[in-house]
């Protein structure tokens, strides 16, 4: 039973931590681009990779939590993952 609880905590953590972490990396990327006149391509690609690695699983797990009948807590956690992950990808793909 402990392994099942650990798996459930890991699934919830992907949605709760992944979405806000991707938004944090978007903030760092924007801050880096504003600070340098000629930003490095490799640093921008690393930030983009980190944003996508955190945002896509947060969206997928969040949608899964929203579609399951888990109650209001599961829906709120899923909504956090979907909104923050989608917002991070939107800010990443938006033209400057």
C-alpha positions in Angstrom: 0.0 0.0 0.0 2.9 2.4 0.6 4.0 2.0 -3.0 0.5 3.0 -4.2 0.5 6.1 -2.0 3.9 7.0 -3.3 2.7 6.6 -6.9 -0.3 8.8 -6.2 1.8 11.5 -4.6 4.2 11.4 -7.5 1.3 11.9 -10.0 -0.1 14.8 -8.1 3.4 16.3 -7.7 3.8 16.3 -11.5 0.8 18.5 -11.9 1.3 20.7 -8.8 5.0 21.3 -9.2 5.5 21.0 -12.9 3.2 23.8 -14.0 4.5 26.5 -11.6 8.1 25.4 -12.3 7.6 25.9 -16.0 6.2 29.4 -15.3 9.3 30.1 -13.2 11.6 29.0 -16.1 9.6 31.3 -18.4 10.2 34.1 -16.0 13.9 33.3 -15.9 14.1 33.1 -19.7 12.4 36.5 -20.1 14.7 38.0 -17.5 17.8 36.6 -19.2 16.7 37.9 -22.6 16.1 41.4 -21.1 19.5 41.5 -19.4 21.6 40.7 -22.5 21.6 42.5 -25.8 22.7 39.3 -27.6 21.4 36.3 -25.6 23.1 33.0 -26.1 21.2 30.5 -28.3 22.3 27.6 -26.1 21.0 29.1 -22.9 17.7 30.0 -24.6 17.4 26.4 -25.8 18.1 25.0 -22.4 15.4 27.2 -20.9 13.0 26.2 -23.6 13.7 22.5 -23.1 13.2 22.8 -19.3 9.9 24.7 -19.9 8.6 22.0 -22.2 9.8 19.1 -19.9 7.9 20.6 -17.0 4.8 22.0 -18.8 3.8 19.1 -21.1 3.5 16.4 -18.3 1.8 18.9 -16.0 -0.8 19.5 -18.7 -1.3 15.8 -19.4 -1.6 14.8 -15.8 -3.8 17.8 -15.0 -6.2 16.9 -17.8 -6.3 13.3 -16.5 -7.0 14.5 -13.0 -9.8 16.8 -14.3 -11.5 14.0 -16.2 -11.4 11.5 -13.3 -14.1 11.7 -10.7 -11.9 12.5 -7.8 -13.8 15.2 -6.1 -13.1 18.9 -5.8 -9.5 18.5 -4.6 -8.4 16.4 -7.6 -10.1 18.9 -9.9 -8.4 21.9 -8.4 -5.0 20.2 -8.5 -5.6 19.2 -12.2 -6.7 22.7 -13.0 -3.5 24.2 -11.5 -1.4 21.9 -13.7 -3.4 22.6 -16.9 -3.6 26.4 -16.4 0.0 27.0 -15.4 1.4 24.6 -18.0 -0.7 26.1 -20.8 0.2 29.6 -19.7 3.9 28.7 -19.8 3.7 27.3 -23.3 1.6 30.2 -24.4 4.2 32.7 -23.1 7.0 30.6 -24.6 5.5 30.6 -28.1 4.2 34.1 -28.1 6.1 36.6 -30.3 8.1 39.2 -28.4 
